[in-house]
Each structure stands twice: as C-alpha cells, then as structure tokens.
C-alpha cells in the first residue's frame, strides 16, 4: 500500500482548505489513519486520526474545532478539512497508517509524501 497526499496550497489566514490522501492498495479495517505535520524549525507533530472502520477520531488541541478528519472507504481516501486557518498551521502535512489507536508517530508504519500548506497573514 502506498499513500499519496495532495491538495496543499497557499491560503489566507481565516480561509479553508481540504487536503486528501489517496491509498493505492487495500486499507485493512483494523487500520488507524493519521495526519501529522512538520512546520519549519519544529518537530513533526500529530494533527488528527481516525479509525478506518468507524467514525472514531482524535484531534490535537491546537486544531480541535477547526479541522475535521474523515475518510471515504469507497474511494480509499483520507481527508483533512481545515477551517479558520492560522499562519501557525503552515507546514508539510503527511498522512500515515498504523494499527494502534495512537497519536505517537512511532505507532505508524506506513507514510505518504507530504503536501505543503502555507497560510499567509
């Protein structure tokens, strides 16, 4: 299975953007899918996760209430809807797959290439 993120771009503060992560190959029902981000000068951090087989989600405090993670099983695609974007949301966003319901990067064994989101002030 390969993951490919897309949909990043430049958006003004307060705007919205939806990024996607397409999976080629089978996503097992036991998988947990996550979004992580890497901002300039910072370590990669957890953003959100969702169980592939049911609507069970977890969000980082910094994005809760603004971001929504979802998946379309028929399209084998993971999404991250980002609203009320802030300049501090600027980062490369990566999708990942794991088998643990976890916010820890080490629990994810499959990573896709990232997509750059830039939020201007």
Backbone as CSV, one residue per row, in Angstrom:
resi,resn,N_x,N_y,N_z,CA_x,CA_y,CA_z,C_x,C_y,C_z
1,UNK,0.848,-1.193,0.000,0.000,0.000,0.000,0.886,1.247,0.000
2,UNK,0.516,2.191,-0.850,1.203,3.484,-0.875,0.201,4.589,-0.595
3,UNK,0.678,5.617,0.083,-0.164,6.768,0.407,0.377,7.994,-0.310
4,UNK,-0.523,8.774,-0.863,-0.123,9.979,-1.572,-1.014,11.131,-1.161
5,UNK,-0.412,12.123,-0.507,-1.165,13.302,-0.084,-1.192,14.338,-1.194
6,UNK,-2.264,15.100,-1.237,-2.395,16.161,-2.236,-3.364,17.221,-1.735
7,UNK,-3.409,18.328,-2.462,-4.387,19.369,-2.160,-3.846,20.560,-1.403
8,UNK,-2.571,20.530,-1.068,-1.996,21.661,-0.352,-1.909,22.893,-1.234
9,UNK,-1.615,24.024,-0.615,-1.507,25.255,-1.374,-1.372,26.448,-0.462
10,UNK,-1.541,27.616,-1.063,-1.444,28.878,-0.328,-2.837,29.404,-0.029
11,UNK,-3.080,29.748,1.216,-4.396,30.247,1.624,-4.189,31.369,2.632
12,UNK,-5.096,32.311,2.632,-5.016,33.408,3.591,-5.520,32.969,4.958
13,UNK,-5.023,33.623,5.975,-5.484,33.346,7.332,-6.995,33.509,7.404
14,UNK,-7.635,32.573,8.080,-9.083,32.580,8.173,-9.751,31.754,7.095
15,UNK,-8.979,31.340,6.104,-9.527,30.569,4.993,-9.603,29.083,5.286
16,UNK,-10.010,28.341,4.265,-10.204,26.898,4.395,-9.477,26.161,3.276
17,UNK,-9.173,24.915,3.565,-8.514,24.065,2.582,-8.815,22.619,2.950
18,UNK,-8.992,21.778,1.944,-9.138,20.350,2.196,-8.013,19.608,1.506
19,UNK,-7.303,18.822,2.259,-6.244,18.000,1.696,-6.684,16.539,1.721
20,UNK,-6.109,15.776,0.795,-6.504,14.384,0.621,-5.303,13.465,0.700
21,UNK,-5.573,12.217,0.976,-4.537,11.186,0.992,-5.124,9.950,0.340
22,UNK,-4.668,9.662,-0.858,-5.166,8.516,-1.606,-4.296,7.300,-1.349
23,UNK,-4.942,6.186,-1.095,-4.218,4.936,-0.846,-4.350,4.015,-2.047
24,UNK,-3.216,3.535,-2.493,-3.229,2.535,-3.551,-3.038,1.185,-2.896
25,UNK,-3.991,0.320,-3.057,-3.929,-0.949,-2.354,-4.932,-0.972,-1.212
26,UNK,-5.001,-2.100,-0.585,-6.032,-2.300,0.432,-5.686,-1.646,1.763
27,UNK,-6.667,-0.918,2.303,-6.592,-0.401,3.661,-7.395,-1.352,4.530
28,UNK,-6.756,-2.035,5.448,-7.437,-3.003,6.282,-8.334,-2.306,7.292
29,UNK,-9.427,-2.953,7.629,-10.418,-2.351,8.528,-9.828,-2.053,9.898
30,UNK,-8.772,-2.733,10.263,-8.153,-2.520,11.573,-7.212,-1.315,11.605
31,UNK,-6.946,-0.755,10.440,-6.001,0.358,10.372,-6.548,1.613,11.042
32,UNK,-5.615,2.390,11.544,-5.881,3.745,12.016,-5.121,4.688,11.082
33,UNK,-5.805,5.684,10.599,-5.199,6.640,9.665,-4.980,7.965,10.376
34,UNK,-3.816,8.547,10.158,-3.495,9.788,10.838,-2.930,10.856,9.929
35,UNK,-3.062,12.079,10.379,-2.403,13.217,9.745,-1.388,13.777,10.741
36,UNK,-0.209,14.044,10.240,0.850,14.684,11.017,1.359,15.868,10.205
37,UNK,2.027,16.804,10.891,2.558,17.946,10.140,3.945,18.314,10.650
38,UNK,4.720,18.856,9.708,6.083,19.292,10.010,6.207,20.742,9.594
39,UNK,6.345,21.588,10.607,6.482,23.018,10.370,7.953,23.410,10.400
40,UNK,8.315,24.498,9.743,9.707,24.945,9.727,10.251,25.159,11.135
41,UNK,11.392,24.537,11.413,12.026,24.724,12.702,11.396,23.956,13.851
42,UNK,10.429,23.099,13.530,9.753,22.339,14.580,9.813,20.851,14.291
43,UNK,9.510,20.065,15.301,9.432,18.624,15.108,8.062,18.265,14.541
44,UNK,8.018,17.136,13.866,6.749,16.667,13.323,5.779,16.398,14.464
45,UNK,4.532,16.817,14.285,3.554,16.662,15.356,2.263,16.042,14.845
46,UNK,1.573,15.416,15.759,0.280,14.798,15.475,-0.768,15.869,15.231
47,UNK,-1.662,15.600,14.262,-2.761,16.510,13.970,-4.112,15.858,14.267
48,UNK,-4.357,14.699,13.657,-5.654,14.044,13.826,-5.541,12.586,13.401
49,UNK,-6.462,11.765,13.906,-6.523,10.369,13.492,-7.967,9.904,13.429
50,UNK,-8.166,8.824,12.682,-9.487,8.226,12.550,-9.328,6.731,12.332
51,UNK,-10.213,5.967,12.896,-10.232,4.544,12.613,-10.799,4.342,11.216
52,UNK,-10.227,3.411,10.471,-10.692,3.201,9.106,-12.091,2.596,9.077
53,UNK,-12.425,1.797,10.073,-13.694,1.070,10.002,-14.823,1.713,10.794
54,UNK,-14.557,2.833,11.481,-15.661,3.533,12.138,-15.255,4.963,12.441
55,UNK,-16.252,5.778,12.728,-16.036,7.205,12.911,-15.578,7.496,14.339
56,UNK,-14.352,7.147,14.598,-13.758,7.411,15.895,-12.517,8.264,15.658
57,UNK,-12.524,9.468,16.201,-11.473,10.429,15.871,-10.809,11.015,17.124
58,UNK,-9.601,11.503,16.919,-8.861,12.225,17.953,-8.176,13.403,17.274
59,UNK,-8.160,14.531,17.945,-7.528,15.730,17.386,-6.516,16.314,18.360
60,UNK,-5.502,16.933,17.802,-4.590,17.722,18.620,-5.353,18.937,19.151
61,UNK,-4.979,19.379,20.314,-5.651,20.517,20.937,-5.591,21.748,20.033
62,UNK,-4.477,21.899,19.350,-4.261,23.092,18.527,-5.185,23.177,17.314
63,UNK,-5.792,22.063,16.915,-6.644,22.085,15.724,-8.085,21.705,16.026
64,UNK,-8.358,21.253,17.217,-9.708,20.808,17.563,-10.713,21.938,17.393
65,UNK,-11.807,21.616,16.718,-12.825,22.621,16.454,-12.631,23.346,15.137
66,UNK,-11.445,23.218,14.552,-11.153,23.869,13.263,-10.933,22.849,12.149
67,UNK,-10.340,21.714,12.478,-10.029,20.685,11.493,-10.977,19.502,11.672
68,UNK,-11.258,18.840,10.553,-12.086,17.635,10.583,-11.437,16.557,9.724
69,UNK,-11.192,15.422,10.327,-10.642,14.284,9.592,-11.797,13.375,9.188
70,UNK,-11.707,12.830,7.987,-12.742,11.923,7.509,-12.126,10.971,6.496
71,UNK,-12.886,9.955,6.131,-12.411,9.031,5.093,-13.575,8.552,4.263
72,UNK,-13.265,8.268,3.018,-14.235,7.704,2.091,-13.717,6.318,1.732
73,UNK,-14.320,5.308,2.324,-13.821,3.953,2.128,-13.997,3.505,0.684
74,UNK,-15.039,3.988,0.019,-15.264,3.573,-1.375,-14.182,4.115,-2.299
75,UNK,-13.564,5.219,-1.895,-12.505,5.827,-2.702,-11.121,5.565,-2.126
76,UNK,-11.066,4.863,-1.034,-9.787,4.590,-0.380,-9.012,5.878,-0.098
77,UNK,-9.733,6.879,0.371,-9.127,8.201,0.527,-9.418,8.783,1.902
78,UNK,-8.396,9.398,2.444,-8.463,10.093,3.728,-8.467,11.587,3.453
79,UNK,-9.202,12.336,4.266,-9.294,13.786,4.079,-8.983,14.520,5.378
80,UNK,-8.585,15.778,5.199,-8.462,16.684,6.338,-9.026,18.028,5.893
81,UNK,-10.189,18.361,6.423,-10.797,19.656,6.157,-10.279,20.639,7.191
82,UNK,-9.675,21.709,6.709,-9.056,22.684,7.608,-9.758,24.026,7.439
83,UNK,-10.368,24.492,8.507,-11.067,25.779,8.514,-10.387,26.737,9.476
84,UNK,-10.708,27.999,9.331,-10.146,29.042,10.207,-8.633,28.901,10.321
85,UNK,-7.999,28.757,9.192,-6.554,28.521,9.184,-5.784,29.709,9.733
86,UNK,-4.687,29.377,10.395,-3.816,30.376,11.007,-2.409,30.249,10.405
87,UNK,-1.628,31.305,10.436,-0.252,31.200,9.926,0.537,30.075,10.594
88,UNK,0.255,29.809,11.846,0.988,28.739,12.549,0.584,27.347,12.087
89,UNK,-0.419,27.243,11.231,-0.777,25.958,10.625,0.096,25.646,9.413
90,UNK,0.921,26.597,9.005,1.815,26.373,7.865,2.747,25.206,8.151
91,UNK,2.716,24.209,7.259,3.515,23.001,7.459,3.357,22.082,6.258
92,UNK,4.206,21.071,6.237,4.009,19.950,5.319,3.151,18.929,6.054
93,UNK,2.034,18.596,5.475,1.095,17.655,6.092,1.279,16.278,5.462
94,UNK,1.456,15.277,6.329,1.680,13.905,5.880,0.589,13.002,6.431
95,UNK,0.183,12.037,5.626,-0.754,11.029,6.100,0.004,9.758,6.437
96,UNK,-0.573,8.975,7.320,0.094,7.761,7.766,-0.936,6.723,8.166
97,UNK,-0.506,5.472,8.150,-1.363,4.368,8.548,-0.673,3.553,9.628
98,UNK,-1.450,3.127,10.600,-0.917,2.315,11.679,-1.960,1.336,12.162
99,UNK,-1.581,0.545,13.145,-2.513,-0.446,13.687,-2.908,-0.146,15.120
100,UNK,-2.355,0.941,15.672,-2.669,1.332,17.041,-3.467,2.630,17.044
101,UNK,-4.404,2.716,17.952,-5.194,3.947,18.117,-4.324,4.895,18.939
102,UNK,-3.427,5.566,18.231,-2.339,6.270,18.911,-1.996,7.577,18.217
103,UNK,-1.549,8.535,19.012,-1.079,9.812,18.467,0.436,9.816,18.304
104,UNK,1.074,8.708,18.641,2.531,8.622,18.576,2.989,8.220,17.181
105,UNK,3.908,8.964,16.630,4.394,8.694,15.279,4.975,7.294,15.144
106,UNK,5.594,6.824,16.209,6.241,5.517,16.166,5.257,4.370,15.984
107,UNK,3.971,4.628,16.203,2.957,3.588,16.035,2.427,3.509,14.613
108,UNK,2.964,4.339,13.741,2.518,4.342,12.339,3.635,3.772,11.468
109,UNK,3.275,2.808,10.629,4.295,2.100,9.858,4.263,2.407,8.367
110,UNK,3.262,3.138,7.932,3.155,3.462,6.513,2.960,4.966,6.385
111,UNK,3.849,5.607,5.615,3.799,7.061,5.499,3.739,7.475,4.038
112,UNK,2.977,8.511,3.789,2.922,9.067,2.449,3.769,10.314,2.346
113,UNK,4.010,10.742,1.121,4.678,12.018,0.923,3.747,13.131,1.356
114,UNK,4.310,14.206,1.795,3.508,15.289,2.322,3.017,16.265,1.279
115,UNK,2.136,17.111,1.706,1.654,18.204,0.869,1.787,19.496,1.669
116,UNK,2.316,20.527,1.014,2.618,21.775,1.712,1.396,22.675,1.797
117,UNK,1.111,23.109,3.016,0.054,24.080,3.267,0.709,25.346,3.809
118,UNK,0.477,26.456,3.129,1.042,27.728,3.553,-0.095,28.698,3.839
119,UNK,-0.102,29.241,5.047,-1.146,30.175,5.443,-0.516,31.554,5.612
120,UNK,-0.965,32.490,4.816,-0.408,33.845,4.870,-1.231,34.712,5.820
121,UNK,-0.551,35.631,6.454,-1.234,36.510,7.417,-1.786,37.752,6.745
